[in-house]
Amino acid sequence: MIVFPHGKINLGLRILGRRPDGFHDIESIFYPVPWRDALEVVRSAVFSFRSFGLPVDGALESNLCVRAYNLLAGRYPLPPVTMCLLKNIPAGAGLGGGSSDAAFALQLLNEFLQLNASMQELKSMAAQLGSDCPFFMDDAPRFVTGRGEILQPVALNLSAYYIVIVKTQVSVNTAWAYAELSRHRRETDWRPATGETPLQQVVAAPVETWKTFLKNDFEEPVFGAYPQLAAIRQRLYDHGAVYAAMSGSGSAVYGLFTKSPVISFDPSVKVFTGKL
């Protein structure tokens, strides 16, 4: 059995402050995008995990697909399987590819092995694997709060738009991005977004207005360290994007277009173009 985990982009990202548990409170809107990996599970004599395509860093036991299997195995008597991952979504991009793989792995194993785990149970396990993992089980836009695990439906349909996602060789470490953001901010800047237009209201306005009101707080420190990413955002605007921004803590930059764009990049840059 095979599934196709998809990525996401952040439409706006507000970092509101550090929590007692060490995480940060955020506000964002996650929107699914059709840049996809492929994950297959088959029965086998012993458990194994194989990956192809883009390199998957880290030890085997730390891989999120393997962790998803082990998490389920702690609750259900699982037979051995072979998991094969074709990795297309780049890591260190703010696109949630690893989290998506984990969420889809839980659902795939549940269906393939007929475990009959409820969606609530699967989402609970997904949250243990990563703050944004539960989002990928809904496959729909969500207003995200807390540390990324509190999801609320948001009425938003971008199916009329084309998207270009650009990932250079730059990869941004999330912990570094938070440290840089802290360095750029005064203590009084860490506050709830009182007085600011709610994100749900911002995205309800025409996309052409988003450039003024829809901001990613990480762009200032990340673009300061990597001006080439700011240049990519500007290039997307120069080629007709109605809105362009960085996703998550980076380093992928995306643009939304009303018609299929014609734009080229250096061969070393990974680019996804498609209809949302």
Secondary structure, DSSP 8 states (H G I E B T S, - for coil): -EE--EEEEEEEEEEEEE-TTS-EEEEEEEEEEEEE-EEEEEE-SS-EEEEEES---S-GGGSHHHHHHHHHHTTS----EEEEEEE-S-SSSSS-HHHHHHHHHHHHHHHHTT----HHHHHHHHHHH-TTGGGGGT-S-EEEETTTTEEEE-----TT-EEEEEE-S----HHHHHHHHHHHS-GGG-S--TTS--HHHHHHS-GGGHHHH--BTTHHHHHHH-HHHHHHHHHHHHTT-SEEEE-TTSS-EEEEESS-------TTSEEEEEE-
